[in-house]
Amino acid sequence: MAQLIKFAVKDLNAALLKQQHDALGLPPGGLLFAGFTAQGNALHTPNATRQVIARRTNPAGGDFEDEADPGELRYNFEPPLDAGQETILDGLLAAHDGSQLSDLQIAKQADVAAKDILIDRFQNWDSLDAAQKDAVLKNLTRLVARVIDRTASI
């Protein structure tokens, strides 16, 4: 597997980065946010200084420390990217806005917001008209589908 090191000294949203990566048709690959600190599940902020990211004992003797520079990304692709794909990846990293949300993150926010509304509507079911009941059932169906498959976009 070929390792490719890139730098992006800005906040990155891992979920959005993956979505954009896939949308551009880049091949699947591993990604280590080596020079970043995770801020929750998705947001990664560049470290302020070079940091040790791993310590290992070398079987031949002695210890080994792996360090990463601020904003360092380590990709692994098999087979390695060609020059055109690497240019696409560079453009993706340059254009990426870590403050934006992926489609799945937007759907998750809608699910969380819908939960409170659903609870209220079920508690007051008898006072709802037919159109409101229909809307509740549609929303509930969407939520159940997303619980079963979080990538469902209905």
Legacy VTK file of the C-alpha trace (Angstrom):
# vtk DataFile Version 3.0
C-alpha trace
ASCII
DATASET POLYDATA
POINTS 154 float
0.000 0.000 0.000
1.401 3.367 -1.012
1.363 6.181 1.554
0.658 9.687 0.329
1.227 12.633 2.669
-0.782 15.821 2.194
-1.201 18.958 4.270
-4.343 20.938 5.040
-3.820 23.475 7.791
-7.497 24.114 8.409
-10.426 22.400 10.112
-11.653 19.300 8.319
-15.012 17.569 8.616
-14.190 13.857 8.199
-17.708 12.866 7.129
-17.947 15.631 4.523
-14.418 14.917 3.307
-15.353 11.263 2.713
-18.574 12.258 0.941
-16.674 14.657 -1.338
-13.915 12.086 -1.897
-16.470 9.505 -3.054
-18.390 12.032 -5.180
-15.214 12.888 -7.088
-14.682 9.231 -7.942
-11.411 8.864 -6.067
-10.567 5.267 -5.163
-11.162 4.108 -1.595
-8.225 4.497 0.732
-7.286 4.810 4.372
-6.844 8.216 5.953
-5.014 9.100 9.154
-5.515 12.617 10.497
-1.938 12.517 11.811
-1.411 16.225 12.424
-4.897 16.864 13.798
-6.855 16.654 17.017
-10.387 15.275 16.829
-13.085 17.620 18.121
-15.941 15.143 18.521
-16.823 12.553 15.902
-16.248 14.476 12.695
-14.359 17.751 13.102
-10.566 17.627 13.080
-8.500 20.700 13.982
-4.814 20.998 13.003
-2.356 20.667 15.853
-0.457 23.843 16.708
2.951 22.128 16.761
4.658 18.957 15.582
3.548 16.119 17.871
4.373 12.520 18.621
1.448 10.422 17.402
2.794 6.942 18.202
5.503 5.258 20.221
6.626 1.762 19.397
9.334 -0.591 20.515
11.560 -1.675 17.672
12.065 -5.480 17.671
15.742 -4.889 16.837
16.048 -2.753 19.951
15.231 0.776 20.966
12.078 2.814 20.790
10.552 4.499 17.777
8.488 7.685 17.839
6.301 8.682 14.932
5.738 12.430 14.654
3.367 14.463 12.529
3.440 18.091 11.458
0.386 20.358 11.920
-2.219 19.619 9.265
-0.541 16.398 8.129
-2.812 13.858 6.452
-1.582 10.355 5.666
-3.477 8.568 2.914
-2.988 4.937 1.944
-4.123 3.875 -1.512
-3.748 0.532 -3.248
-2.981 0.963 -6.080
-1.333 4.386 -5.675
-3.098 7.430 -7.125
-2.073 8.529 -10.582
-1.117 12.170 -11.239
-4.657 13.133 -12.285
-6.213 11.597 -9.176
-3.657 13.315 -6.968
-4.551 16.648 -8.577
-8.234 15.968 -7.843
-7.356 15.171 -4.205
-5.335 18.403 -3.921
-8.303 20.374 -5.259
-10.641 18.655 -2.820
-8.442 19.522 0.149
-8.029 23.129 -1.006
-11.785 23.642 -1.486
-12.951 21.719 1.594
-14.875 23.771 4.162
-14.871 21.944 7.491
-17.721 24.089 8.817
-20.154 22.547 6.324
-22.040 19.316 7.068
-22.250 16.116 5.040
-25.611 14.867 3.791
-25.663 12.270 6.576
-24.897 14.883 9.233
-27.744 17.060 7.943
-30.107 14.070 8.008
-29.011 13.235 11.567
-29.793 16.797 12.678
-33.241 16.488 11.085
-33.760 13.173 12.897
-32.860 14.701 16.251
-35.168 17.673 15.633
-37.995 15.364 14.507
-37.835 13.263 17.681
-39.250 15.966 19.950
-41.959 16.824 17.437
-42.941 13.153 17.124
-43.181 12.730 20.890
-45.400 15.809 21.130
-47.623 14.654 18.257
-48.067 11.162 19.698
-48.950 12.584 23.094
-51.597 14.720 21.385
-52.604 12.196 18.688
-56.362 12.583 19.220
-56.197 16.324 18.543
-54.436 15.932 15.163
-56.289 16.128 11.860
-55.784 13.559 9.097
-53.041 15.547 7.308
-51.063 15.986 10.556
-51.370 12.262 11.347
-50.192 11.431 7.828
-47.169 13.726 8.258
-46.311 12.070 11.589
-46.475 8.584 10.058
-44.278 9.627 7.128
-41.728 11.170 9.495
-41.792 8.074 11.701
-41.236 5.829 8.668
-38.227 7.943 7.668
-36.788 7.729 11.189
-37.255 3.960 11.394
-35.594 3.508 8.007
-32.652 5.649 9.151
-32.328 3.651 12.386
-32.074 0.480 10.315
-29.764 2.038 7.711
-28.249 5.385 8.647
-27.361 6.048 4.997
-31.026 5.893 3.906
-32.088 9.198 2.403
-35.865 9.199 2.370
LINES 1 155
154 0 1 2 3 4 5 6 7 8 9 10 11 12 13 14 15 16 17 18 19 20 21 22 23 24 25 26 27 28 29 30 31 32 33 34 35 36 37 38 39 40 41 42 43 44 45 46 47 48 49 50 51 52 53 54 55 56 57 58 59 60 61 62 63 64 65 66 67 68 69 70 71 72 73 74 75 76 77 78 79 80 81 82 83 84 85 86 87 88 89 90 91 92 93 94 95 96 97 98 99 100 101 102 103 104 105 106 107 108 109 110 111 112 113 114 115 116 117 118 119 120 121 122 123 124 125 126 127 128 129 130 131 132 133 134 135 136 137 138 139 140 141 142 143 144 145 146 147 148 149 150 151 152 153
